[in-house]
Amino acid sequence: MADQAEQTPPDEQAHDYVLDEQIGFLLRKAYQRNAVIFSEKVQTGLTPTQFAVMSRLSEITSVSQNQLGRLVGLDVATTKGVIDRLLGRDLVKSERDPNDRRRQLISLTAEGWAQFLATVPLGHEVTADTLAPLTQAEQKSLARLLKKIT
């Protein structure tokens, strides 16, 4: 009897939720597509998040770990994990802030800069491949709309 109850068709109200029309689901699938393309193109062992952190560091040179996380949109625990892995690969370094001895400043090492610069062209390819199904106008609209909701 329990099996029959589970197979009963849902009522109309419950059925009006269409997963394929939900923004979170669509964003996750789009991100999965991007992550697969990234892993195929960028064969350096970097993750998209690690590359994003390195990219932000290339723009601002040196910053506290906390501020870096905020600038890349990461929570504290994720930021720590990403920085620890990059430190372990000698791609970033941590130095005491001369203005606040309690704070550590994160920056790219020479190896980190070299790795980042070598990966930038691949990053452009990842973006182009991810957006390839869209026209140029659609690509610009998508980027504009995503910036608006983030």
DSSP file (Angstrom, degrees, kcal/mol; ACC not computed):
  #  RESIDUE AA STRUCTURE BP1 BP2  ACC     N-H-->O    O-->H-N    N-H-->O    O-->H-N    TCO  KAPPA ALPHA  PHI   PSI    X-CA   Y-CA   Z-CA
    1    1 A M     >        0   0    0      0, 0.0     4,-1.8     0, 0.0     3,-0.2   0.000 360.0 360.0 360.0 -39.6    0.0    0.0    0.0
    2    2 A A  H  >  +     0   0    0      1,-0.2     4,-1.9     2,-0.2     5,-0.2   0.876 360.0  55.8 -62.3 -36.7    2.8    2.4    0.8
    3    3 A D  H  > S+     0   0    0      1,-0.2     4,-1.1     2,-0.2    -1,-0.2   0.892 106.0  50.5 -63.0 -38.7    4.3    2.0   -2.7
    4    4 A Q  H  4 S+     0   0    0      1,-0.2     4,-0.5     2,-0.2     3,-0.3   0.897 108.2  52.5 -66.4 -39.2    0.9    3.0   -4.3
    5    5 A A  H >< S+     0   0    0     -4,-1.8     3,-0.9     1,-0.2    -1,-0.2   0.884 108.0  51.6 -64.0 -38.3    0.7    6.1   -2.1
    6    6 A E  H 3< S+     0   0    0     -4,-1.9    -1,-0.2     1,-0.2    -2,-0.2   0.775 109.4  50.4 -69.4 -25.1    4.2    7.2   -3.2
    7    7 A Q  T 3< S+     0   0    0     -4,-1.1    -1,-0.2    -3,-0.3    -2,-0.2   0.459  80.1 120.1 -92.9  -1.5    3.3    6.7   -6.9
    8    8 A T  S <  S-     0   0    0     -3,-0.9    -3,-0.0    -4,-0.5    -4,-0.0  -0.428  75.2-106.9 -63.8 132.1    0.2    8.8   -6.7
    9    9 A P        -     0   0    0      0, 0.0    -1,-0.1     0, 0.0    -2,-0.1  -0.312  38.4-108.7 -60.2 143.1    0.4   11.8   -9.0
   10   10 A P        -     0   0    0      0, 0.0     2,-0.0     0, 0.0    -3,-0.0  -0.299  35.3-102.5 -69.1 156.6    1.0   15.1   -7.3
   11   11 A D     >  -     0   0    0      1,-0.1     4,-1.6     3,-0.0     3,-0.2  -0.300  38.3 -99.7 -73.2 168.4   -1.8   17.6   -7.1
   12   12 A E  H  > S+     0   0    0      1,-0.2     4,-0.6     2,-0.2    -1,-0.1   0.870 119.6  55.5 -58.4 -41.4   -1.6   20.6   -9.5
   13   13 A Q  H >4 S+     0   0    0      1,-0.2     3,-0.9     2,-0.2    -1,-0.2   0.916 110.4  44.2 -62.6 -43.8   -0.3   23.0   -6.9
   14   14 A A  H >4 S+     0   0    0      1,-0.2     3,-0.8    -3,-0.2    -1,-0.2   0.799 110.4  57.6 -69.1 -28.0    2.7   20.8   -6.0
   15   15 A H  H 3< S+     0   0    0     -4,-1.6    -1,-0.2     1,-0.2    -2,-0.2   0.532  82.9  82.0 -82.8  -5.9    3.3   20.2   -9.7
   16   16 A D  T <<  +     0   0    0     -3,-0.9     2,-0.9    -4,-0.6    -1,-0.2   0.505  68.1  94.5 -80.8  -0.2    3.7   23.9  -10.7
   17   17 A Y    <   -     0   0    0     -3,-0.8     2,-0.7    -4,-0.1     3,-0.1  -0.820  59.4-170.5 -90.9 108.0    7.3   23.9   -9.5
   18   18 A V    >   -     0   0    0     -2,-0.9     3,-2.1     1,-0.2     4,-0.2  -0.884  12.5-157.6-104.7 110.1    9.4   23.1  -12.6
   19   19 A L  G >  S+     0   0    0     -2,-0.7     3,-2.1     1,-0.3     6,-0.2   0.874  89.9  61.5 -54.1 -43.1   13.0   22.5  -11.7
   20   20 A D  G 3  S+     0   0    0      1,-0.3    -1,-0.3    -3,-0.1    -3,-0.0   0.539 104.0  51.4 -66.2  -4.9   14.3   23.4  -15.2
   21   21 A E  G <  S+     0   0    0     -3,-2.1     2,-0.4     4,-0.0    -1,-0.3   0.342  84.3 107.2-109.4   3.8   12.9   26.9  -14.7
   22   22 A Q    <>  -     0   0    0     -3,-2.1     4,-2.4    -4,-0.2     5,-0.2  -0.720  65.3-141.5 -91.7 130.8   14.5   27.6  -11.4
   23   23 A I  H  > S+     0   0    0     -2,-0.4     4,-3.0     1,-0.2     5,-0.2   0.865  99.4  53.5 -60.5 -40.8   17.4   30.1  -11.4
   24   24 A G  H  > S+     0   0    0      1,-0.2     4,-2.3     2,-0.2    -1,-0.2   0.918 110.9  46.8 -61.4 -42.8   19.5   28.2   -8.8
   25   25 A F  H  > S+     0   0    0     -6,-0.2     4,-2.3     2,-0.2    -2,-0.2   0.923 114.5  47.0 -63.5 -45.4   19.3   25.0  -10.8
   26   26 A L  H  X S+     0   0    0     -4,-2.4     4,-2.5     2,-0.2    -2,-0.2   0.903 112.2  49.6 -65.6 -41.4   20.2   26.8  -14.0
   27   27 A L  H  X S+     0   0    0     -4,-3.0     4,-2.7     2,-0.2    -1,-0.2   0.911 110.6  50.6 -63.7 -41.5   23.1   28.6  -12.4
   28   28 A R  H  X S+     0   0    0     -4,-2.3     4,-2.5    -5,-0.2    -2,-0.2   0.919 111.8  47.1 -63.0 -42.7   24.4   25.4  -10.9
   29   29 A K  H  X S+     0   0    0     -4,-2.3     4,-2.2     2,-0.2    -1,-0.2   0.900 112.4  49.8 -65.9 -39.5   24.2   23.6  -14.3
   30   30 A A  H  X S+     0   0    0     -4,-2.5     4,-2.3     2,-0.2    -2,-0.2   0.913 111.8  48.7 -63.9 -41.6   25.9   26.6  -16.0
   31   31 A Y  H  X S+     0   0    0     -4,-2.7     4,-3.0     2,-0.2    -2,-0.2   0.904 108.5  53.3 -65.3 -40.1   28.6   26.5  -13.4
   32   32 A Q  H  X S+     0   0    0     -4,-2.5     4,-2.3     2,-0.2    -1,-0.2   0.916 108.8  50.2 -59.7 -42.2   29.1   22.8  -13.8
   33   33 A R  H  X S+     0   0    0     -4,-2.2     4,-2.2     1,-0.2    -2,-0.2   0.937 112.7  46.6 -59.5 -47.3   29.5   23.3  -17.5
   34   34 A N  H  X S+     0   0    0     -4,-2.3     4,-2.7     1,-0.2    -2,-0.2   0.898 111.2  51.6 -62.2 -41.9   32.1   26.0  -16.8
   35   35 A A  H  X S+     0   0    0     -4,-3.0     4,-2.6     2,-0.2    -1,-0.2   0.881 109.6  49.6 -65.3 -38.7   34.0   23.9  -14.3
   36   36 A V  H  X S+     0   0    0     -4,-2.3     4,-1.9     2,-0.2    -1,-0.2   0.935 112.6  46.9 -65.0 -45.7   34.2   20.9  -16.7
   37   37 A I  H  X S+     0   0    0     -4,-2.2     4,-2.3     1,-0.2     5,-0.3   0.917 112.1  51.8 -61.7 -42.8   35.6   23.2  -19.4
   38   38 A F  H  X S+     0   0    0     -4,-2.7     4,-3.4     1,-0.2    -2,-0.2   0.938 109.8  48.0 -59.0 -48.3   38.0   24.7  -16.9
   39   39 A S  H  < S+     0   0    0     -4,-2.6    -1,-0.2     1,-0.2    -2,-0.2   0.829 112.8  49.1 -66.3 -30.4   39.3   21.3  -15.8
   40   40 A E  H  < S+     0   0    0     -4,-1.9    -1,-0.2    -5,-0.2    -2,-0.2   0.878 121.3  34.0 -73.0 -37.7   39.7   20.2  -19.4
   41   41 A K  H  < S+     0   0    0     -4,-2.3     2,-1.1     1,-0.2    -2,-0.2   0.884 113.0  57.8 -85.6 -42.0   41.6   23.4  -20.5
   42   42 A V    ><  +     0   0    0     -4,-3.4     3,-0.5    -5,-0.3    -1,-0.2  -0.763  57.8 170.3 -99.1  95.6   43.6   24.2  -17.3
   43   43 A Q  T 3   +     0   0    0     -2,-1.1    -1,-0.1     1,-0.2    -4,-0.1  -0.155  49.6  98.6 -98.7  37.8   45.7   21.1  -16.6
   44   44 A T  T 3  S-     0   0    0      2,-0.2    -1,-0.2    -2,-0.1     3,-0.1   0.459  99.0-106.3-103.0  -3.4   47.8   22.7  -13.8
   45   45 A G  S <  S+     0   0    0     -3,-0.5     2,-0.2     1,-0.4    -2,-0.1   0.388  77.6 134.7  89.3  -3.7   45.9   21.4  -10.9
   46   46 A L        -     0   0    0      4,-0.1    -1,-0.4     3,-0.0    -2,-0.2  -0.538  47.3-141.9 -76.3 144.8   44.3   24.8  -10.2
   47   47 A T     >  -     0   0    0     -2,-0.2     4,-2.6    -3,-0.1     5,-0.2  -0.632  28.2-107.1 -94.8 163.3   40.6   25.0   -9.4
   48   48 A P  H  > S+     0   0    0      0, 0.0     4,-2.2     0, 0.0     5,-0.1   0.888 122.7  51.2 -55.9 -38.0   38.4   27.8  -10.7
   49   49 A T  H  > S+     0   0    0      2,-0.2     4,-2.2     1,-0.2     5,-0.2   0.911 109.4  48.5 -68.3 -41.6   38.3   29.2   -7.2
   50   50 A Q  H  > S+     0   0    0      1,-0.2     4,-2.4     2,-0.2    -1,-0.2   0.911 112.1  49.6 -63.1 -41.3   42.1   29.1   -6.8
   51   51 A F  H  X S+     0   0    0     -4,-2.6     4,-2.6     2,-0.2    -2,-0.2   0.891 108.9  52.5 -64.8 -38.5   42.5   30.8  -10.1
   52   52 A A  H  X S+     0   0    0     -4,-2.2     4,-2.5    -5,-0.2    -2,-0.2   0.914 109.7  48.9 -62.4 -42.8   39.9   33.5   -9.1
   53   53 A V  H  X S+     0   0    0     -4,-2.2     4,-2.4     2,-0.2    -2,-0.2   0.929 112.5  47.6 -62.2 -45.4   41.9   34.1   -5.9
   54   54 A M  H  X S+     0   0    0     -4,-2.4     4,-1.8     1,-0.2    -2,-0.2   0.889 110.7  52.4 -64.0 -38.3   45.2   34.4   -7.9
   55   55 A S  H  X S+     0   0    0     -4,-2.6     4,-0.9     2,-0.2    -1,-0.2   0.924 109.7  47.9 -63.2 -44.3   43.5   36.7  -10.4
   56   56 A R  H >X S+     0   0    0     -4,-2.5     4,-1.8     1,-0.2     3,-0.7   0.908 110.3  52.5 -64.0 -40.5   42.3   39.0   -7.6
   57   57 A L  H 3X S+     0   0    0     -4,-2.4     4,-2.2     1,-0.2    -1,-0.2   0.842 103.0  58.5 -63.4 -32.1   45.7   39.0   -6.1
   58   58 A S  H 3< S+     0   0    0     -4,-1.8    -1,-0.2     1,-0.2    -2,-0.2   0.783 109.8  45.3 -67.4 -24.6   47.2   40.0   -9.4
   59   59 A E  H << S+     0   0    0     -4,-0.9    -2,-0.2    -3,-0.7    -1,-0.2   0.834 126.6  25.3 -84.8 -35.7   44.9   43.1   -9.3
   60   60 A I  H  < S-     0   0    0     -4,-1.8     2,-2.6     1,-0.1    -2,-0.2   0.448  84.8-150.6-115.0  -1.6   45.6   44.2   -5.7
   61   61 A T  S  < S+     0   0    0     -4,-2.2    47,-0.5    -5,-0.2     2,-0.4  -0.349  72.0  20.3  70.6 -65.1   49.0   42.8   -5.0
   62   62 A S  E     +A  107   0A   0     -2,-2.6     2,-0.3    45,-0.1    45,-0.2  -0.997  68.7 150.5-144.6 133.4   48.7   42.2   -1.3
   63   63 A V  E     -A  106   0A   0     43,-1.9    43,-3.6    -2,-0.4    -2,-0.0  -0.990  46.7 -88.5-158.1 156.7   45.7   41.9    1.0
   64   64 A S  E  >  -A  105   0A   0     -2,-0.3     4,-2.7    41,-0.3    41,-0.2  -0.340  39.1-118.1 -67.1 154.3   44.5   40.3    4.2
   65   65 A Q  H  > S+     0   0    0     39,-0.8     4,-2.3     1,-0.2     5,-0.2   0.896 114.9  52.1 -60.7 -40.7   43.1   36.8    3.9
   66   66 A N  H  > S+     0   0    0      2,-0.2     4,-1.9     1,-0.2    -1,-0.2   0.937 112.1  44.2 -61.4 -49.1   39.7   38.0    5.3
   67   67 A Q  H  > S+     0   0    0      1,-0.2     4,-2.4     2,-0.2    -2,-0.2   0.892 110.9  55.6 -64.0 -40.0   39.5   40.9    2.7
   68   68 A L  H  X S+     0   0    0     -4,-2.7     4,-1.3     1,-0.2    -1,-0.2   0.923 105.9  51.5 -58.9 -45.7   40.7   38.6   -0.1
   69   69 A G  H >X>S+     0   0    0     -4,-2.3     5,-3.0     1,-0.2     4,-0.9   0.922 110.6  48.2 -57.7 -45.1   37.8   36.2    0.7
   70   70 A R  H 3<5S+     0   0    0     -4,-1.9     3,-0.4     1,-0.2    -1,-0.2   0.890 108.8  54.1 -62.9 -38.6   35.3   39.0    0.6
   71   71 A L  H 3<5S+     0   0    0     -4,-2.4    -1,-0.2     1,-0.2    -2,-0.2   0.726 115.8  38.7 -69.6 -21.2   36.7   40.3   -2.7
   72   72 A V  H <<5S-     0   0    0     -4,-1.3    -1,-0.2    -3,-0.5    -2,-0.2   0.450 115.4-112.4-106.5  -4.4   36.3   36.8   -4.3
   73   73 A G  T  <5 +     0   0    0     -4,-0.9     2,-0.3    -3,-0.4    -3,-0.2   0.863  68.1 139.2  78.3  36.9   33.0   36.1   -2.6
   74   74 A L      < -     0   0    0     -5,-3.0    -1,-0.3    -6,-0.1    -2,-0.1  -0.843  51.7-119.1-113.7 150.4   34.1   33.2   -0.4
   75   75 A D     >  -     0   0    0     -2,-0.3     4,-2.6     1,-0.1     5,-0.2  -0.359  38.1-100.3 -77.3 168.2   33.3   32.4    3.2
   76   76 A V  H  > S+     0   0    0      1,-0.2     4,-2.4     2,-0.2     5,-0.2   0.898 120.0  47.9 -59.0 -46.4   36.1   32.4    5.8
   77   77 A A  H  > S+     0   0    0      1,-0.2     4,-2.1     2,-0.2    -1,-0.2   0.909 113.4  46.9 -65.2 -42.5   36.5   28.6    5.9
   78   78 A T  H  > S+     0   0    0      2,-0.2     4,-2.6     1,-0.2     5,-0.2   0.917 111.4  52.1 -65.6 -42.3   36.7   28.2    2.1
   79   79 A T  H  X S+     0   0    0     -4,-2.6     4,-2.8     1,-0.2     5,-0.2   0.930 109.2  50.0 -58.6 -46.0   39.1   31.1    1.8
   80   80 A K  H  X S+     0   0    0     -4,-2.4     4,-2.8     1,-0.2    -1,-0.2   0.924 111.4  48.5 -59.7 -45.1   41.4   29.5    4.4
   81   81 A G  H  X S+     0   0    0     -4,-2.1     4,-2.1     2,-0.2    -1,-0.2   0.911 112.7  47.5 -62.3 -43.1   41.3   26.2    2.6
   82   82 A V  H  X S+     0   0    0     -4,-2.6     4,-2.3     2,-0.2    -2,-0.2   0.938 114.4  46.3 -64.0 -47.1   42.1   27.8   -0.8
   83   83 A I  H  X S+     0   0    0     -4,-2.8     4,-3.0     1,-0.2     5,-0.2   0.912 110.3  53.5 -63.7 -42.3   45.0   29.9    0.7
   84   84 A D  H  X S+     0   0    0     -4,-2.8     4,-2.2    -5,-0.2    -1,-0.2   0.911 110.7  46.6 -58.9 -42.3   46.4   26.9    2.5
   85   85 A R  H  X S+     0   0    0     -4,-2.1     4,-1.1     2,-0.2    -1,-0.2   0.896 113.7  47.7 -68.4 -39.0   46.5   24.9   -0.7
   86   86 A L  H  <>S+     0   0    0     -4,-2.3     5,-2.7     2,-0.2     6,-0.9   0.883 111.4  50.9 -68.8 -37.1   48.1   27.8   -2.7
   87   87 A L  H ><5S+     0   0    0     -4,-3.0     3,-1.6     1,-0.2    -2,-0.2   0.910 106.7  55.4 -62.2 -42.0   50.6   28.3    0.1
   88   88 A G  H 3<5S+     0   0    0     -4,-2.2    -1,-0.2     1,-0.3    -2,-0.2   0.763 109.8  45.7 -62.8 -26.3   51.4   24.5   -0.1
   89   89 A R  T 3<5S-     0   0    0     -4,-1.1    -1,-0.3    -3,-0.2    -2,-0.2   0.337 113.0-120.1 -97.0   5.8   52.2   24.9   -3.8
   90   90 A D  T < 5S+     0   0    0     -3,-1.6    22,-0.4     2,-0.1    21,-0.3   0.810  79.4 123.3  58.7  33.3   54.3   28.0   -3.2
   91   91 A L  S   <S+     0   0    0     -5,-2.7    18,-1.8    20,-0.2     2,-0.3   0.674  75.3  25.6 -94.3 -21.3   51.9   30.1   -5.4
   92   92 A V  E    S-B  108   0A   0     -6,-0.9     2,-0.3    16,-0.3    16,-0.2  -0.922  70.6-150.5-133.0 162.6   51.1   32.6   -2.7
   93   93 A K  E     -B  107   0A   0     14,-2.9    14,-2.0    -2,-0.3     2,-0.5  -0.928   7.0-142.2-130.6 158.6   53.0   33.8    0.4
   94   94 A S  E     +B  106   0A   0     -2,-0.3     2,-0.3    12,-0.2    12,-0.2  -0.986  23.1 175.2-123.5 124.5   51.8   35.2    3.7
   95   95 A E  E     -B  105   0A   0     10,-2.5    10,-3.9    -2,-0.5     2,-0.1  -0.957  37.7 -97.9-131.0 148.8   53.7   38.0    5.4
   96   96 A R  E     -B  104   0A   0     -2,-0.3     8,-0.2     8,-0.2     5,-0.1  -0.417  41.7-114.1 -64.8 134.8   53.0   39.9    8.6
   97   97 A D  E >   -B  100   0A   0      6,-2.9     3,-0.9     3,-0.6     6,-0.2  -0.578  17.9-146.4 -68.8 122.1   51.3   43.3    7.9
   98   98 A P  T 3  S+     0   0    0      0, 0.0     3,-0.2     0, 0.0    -1,-0.2   0.745  99.2  48.2 -65.0 -20.7   53.8   46.0    8.9
   99   99 A N  T 3  S+     0   0    0      1,-0.3     2,-0.2     4,-0.0    -2,-0.1   0.595 125.0  25.2 -93.8 -12.8   50.9   48.2   10.0
  100  100 A D  E X   - B   0  97A   0     -3,-0.9     3,-2.2     3,-0.2    -3,-0.6  -0.741  64.4-163.4-153.3  97.6   49.1   45.6   12.1
  101  101 A R  E 3  S+     0   0A   0      1,-0.3    -1,-0.1    -2,-0.2    -2,-0.0   0.627  89.1  63.0 -62.7 -13.6   51.2   42.7   13.4
  102  102 A R  E 3  S+     0   0A   0     -6,-0.1     2,-0.3     2,-0.0    -1,-0.3   0.670  94.3  76.0 -81.8 -16.8   48.1   40.6   14.1
  103  103 A R  E <   -     0   0A   0     -3,-2.2    -6,-2.9    -6,-0.2     2,-0.4  -0.750  67.2-148.7-104.1 141.9   47.2   40.5   10.4
  104  104 A Q  E     - B   0  96A   0     -2,-0.3   -39,-0.8    -8,-0.2     2,-0.5  -0.889  12.7-144.5-104.1 136.5   48.8   38.4    7.6
  105  105 A L  E     -AB  64  95A   0    -10,-3.9   -10,-2.5    -2,-0.4     2,-0.4  -0.873  10.3-148.9-103.0 133.5   49.0   39.8    4.1
  106  106 A I  E     +AB  63  94A   0    -43,-3.6   -43,-1.9    -2,-0.5     2,-0.3  -0.828  25.9 157.6-102.5 136.7   48.6   37.4    1.2
  107  107 A S  E     -AB  62  93A   0    -14,-2.0   -14,-2.9    -2,-0.4     2,-0.2  -0.972  43.3 -89.9-150.2 163.6   50.3   38.0   -2.2
  108  108 A L  E     - B   0  92A   0    -47,-0.5   -16,-0.3    -2,-0.3     2,-0.1  -0.502  36.2-137.3 -73.9 143.1   51.5   36.0   -5.2
  109  109 A T     >  -     0   0    0    -18,-1.8     4,-2.8    -2,-0.2     5,-0.2  -0.375  34.6 -97.3 -83.6 174.6   55.0   34.5   -5.2
  110  110 A A  H  > S+     0   0    0      1,-0.2     4,-2.3     2,-0.2     5,-0.1   0.913 131.0  48.6 -59.3 -41.7   57.1   34.7   -8.3
  111  111 A E  H  > S+     0   0    0    -21,-0.3     4,-2.7     2,-0.2    -1,-0.2   0.883 109.8  52.6 -64.8 -38.3   56.0   31.2   -9.1
  112  112 A G  H  > S+     0   0    0    -22,-0.4     4,-2.9     2,-0.2    -2,-0.2   0.913 109.0  48.8 -63.3 -43.5   52.4   32.2   -8.5
  113  113 A W  H  X S+     0   0    0     -4,-2.8     4,-3.0     2,-0.2     5,-0.2   0.933 112.5  48.3 -60.8 -45.8   52.8   35.1  -10.9
  114  114 A A  H  X S+     0   0    0     -4,-2.3     4,-2.1     1,-0.2    -2,-0.2   0.921 113.7  46.7 -61.7 -44.3   54.3   32.9  -13.5
  115  115 A Q  H  X S+     0   0    0     -4,-2.7     4,-1.4     2,-0.2    -1,-0.2   0.915 113.9  48.7 -63.7 -43.7   51.5   30.3  -13.1
  116  116 A F  H  X S+     0   0    0     -4,-2.9     4,-1.7     1,-0.2     3,-0.5   0.953 112.1  47.1 -62.0 -50.4   48.8   33.0  -13.2
  117  117 A L  H  < S+     0   0    0     -4,-3.0    -1,-0.2     1,-0.3    -2,-0.2   0.858 112.0  50.8 -62.4 -35.8   50.2   34.6  -16.3
  118  118 A A  H  < S+     0   0    0     -4,-2.1     4,-0.4    -5,-0.2    -1,-0.3   0.786 113.2  46.9 -70.1 -26.7   50.5   31.2  -18.1
  119  119 A T  H  X S+     0   0    0     -4,-1.4     4,-2.4    -3,-0.5     3,-0.4   0.710  89.4  83.2 -89.4 -22.0   46.9   30.4  -17.2
  120  120 A V  H  X S+     0   0    0     -4,-1.7     4,-2.1     1,-0.2     5,-0.2   0.898  90.0  50.2 -52.4 -48.5   45.3   33.7  -18.2
  121  121 A P  H  > S+     0   0    0      0, 0.0     4,-1.8     0, 0.0    -1,-0.2   0.887 111.5  49.8 -59.8 -35.4   45.0   32.7  -21.9
  122  122 A L  H  > S+     0   0    0     -3,-0.4     4,-2.6    -4,-0.4    -2,-0.2   0.876 106.4  56.1 -67.6 -36.9   43.4   29.4  -20.9
  123  123 A G  H  X S+     0   0    0     -4,-2.4     4,-2.1     1,-0.2    -1,-0.2   0.893 106.3  50.2 -60.5 -40.2   41.0   31.4  -18.7
  124  124 A H  H  X S+     0   0    0     -4,-2.1     4,-2.5     1,-0.2    -1,-0.2   0.896 110.2  50.4 -63.9 -40.0   39.9   33.4  -21.7
  125  125 A E  H  X S+     0   0    0     -4,-1.8     4,-3.0     2,-0.2     5,-0.2   0.895 107.7  53.4 -64.7 -40.0   39.4   30.2  -23.6
  126  126 A V  H  X S+     0   0    0     -4,-2.6     4,-2.6     2,-0.2    -2,-0.2   0.938 111.1  46.1 -60.3 -47.1   37.3   28.7  -20.8
  127  127 A T  H  X S+     0   0    0     -4,-2.1     4,-2.3     2,-0.2    -2,-0.2   0.936 113.8  48.4 -61.4 -46.7   35.0   31.8  -20.9
  128  128 A A  H  X S+     0   0    0     -4,-2.5     4,-0.7     1,-0.2    -2,-0.2   0.918 114.2  45.7 -61.2 -44.4   34.7   31.7  -24.7
  129  129 A D  H >< S+     0   0    0     -4,-3.0     3,-0.5     1,-0.2    -1,-0.2   0.886 111.7  52.0 -67.2 -38.6   33.9   28.0  -24.7
  130  130 A T  H 3< S+     0   0    0     -4,-2.6    -1,-0.2    -5,-0.2    -2,-0.2   0.906 117.8  37.9 -62.7 -41.1   31.4   28.4  -21.8
  131  131 A L  H >< S+     0   0    0     -4,-2.3     3,-2.5    -5,-0.2    -1,-0.2   0.442  84.9 107.9 -90.9  -0.3   29.6   31.2  -23.7
  132  132 A A  T << S+     0   0    0     -4,-0.7    -1,-0.2    -3,-0.5    -2,-0.1   0.787  71.0  60.5 -52.1 -35.5   30.0   29.7  -27.2
  133  133 A P  T 3  S+     0   0    0      0, 0.0    -1,-0.3     0, 0.0     2,-0.3   0.664  98.4  75.9 -68.5 -11.2   26.3   28.7  -27.5
  134  134 A L  S <  S-     0   0    0     -3,-2.5     2,-0.1     1,-0.1    -3,-0.0  -0.675  83.4-117.5-101.0 152.1   25.3   32.4  -27.1
  135  135 A T     >  -     0   0    0     -2,-0.3     4,-2.6     1,-0.1     5,-0.2  -0.331  38.1-102.0 -72.4 167.3   25.6   35.3  -29.6
  136  136 A Q  H  > S+     0   0    0      1,-0.2     4,-2.2     2,-0.2     5,-0.2   0.911 125.6  49.9 -57.6 -42.8   27.9   38.2  -28.7
  137  137 A A  H  > S+     0   0    0      1,-0.2     4,-2.3     2,-0.2    -1,-0.2   0.904 111.0  48.8 -64.3 -41.2   24.8   40.3  -27.7
  138  138 A E  H  > S+     0   0    0      2,-0.2     4,-2.9     1,-0.2    -1,-0.2   0.884 108.9  53.7 -65.3 -38.3   23.5   37.4  -25.5
  139  139 A Q  H  X S+     0   0    0     -4,-2.6     4,-2.3     2,-0.2    -2,-0.2   0.929 111.0  45.4 -61.6 -45.2   26.9   37.0  -23.9
  140  140 A K  H  X S+     0   0    0     -4,-2.2     4,-2.4     2,-0.2    -2,-0.2   0.902 113.9  49.4 -65.4 -40.9   27.0   40.7  -23.0
  141  141 A S  H  X S+     0   0    0     -4,-2.3     4,-2.9     2,-0.2     5,-0.2   0.921 110.6  50.1 -64.2 -43.9   23.4   40.6  -21.7
  142  142 A L  H  X S+     0   0    0     -4,-2.9     4,-2.8     2,-0.2     5,-0.2   0.940 112.0  47.1 -60.4 -47.9   24.1   37.5  -19.6
  143  143 A A  H  X S+     0   0    0     -4,-2.3     4,-2.2     1,-0.2    -1,-0.2   0.914 113.5  49.1 -60.7 -43.0   27.2   39.1  -18.0
  144  144 A R  H  X S+     0   0    0     -4,-2.4     4,-1.6     2,-0.2    -2,-0.2   0.923 113.6  45.7 -62.8 -45.2   25.3   42.4  -17.3
  145  145 A L  H  X S+     0   0    0     -4,-2.9     4,-1.4     2,-0.2    -2,-0.2   0.899 111.8  50.7 -68.0 -40.5   22.4   40.5  -15.7
  146  146 A L  H  X S+     0   0    0     -4,-2.8     4,-0.7    -5,-0.2     3,-0.3   0.903 109.7  51.0 -64.1 -39.7   24.6   38.3  -13.6
  147  147 A K  H  < S+     0   0    0     -4,-2.2     3,-0.5    -5,-0.2    -1,-0.2   0.857 106.3  57.1 -63.0 -33.6   26.5   41.3  -12.3
  148  148 A K  H  < S+     0   0    0     -4,-1.6    -1,-0.2     1,-0.2    -2,-0.2   0.842 110.7  41.1 -68.2 -33.1   23.2   42.9  -11.5
  149  149 A I  H  <        0   0    0     -4,-1.4    -1,-0.2    -3,-0.3    -2,-0.2   0.459 360.0 360.0 -96.7   0.4   22.1   40.0   -9.2
  150  150 A T     <        0   0    0     -4,-0.7    -1,-0.2    -3,-0.5    -2,-0.2   0.429 360.0 360.0-105.6 360.0   25.5   39.5   -7.5
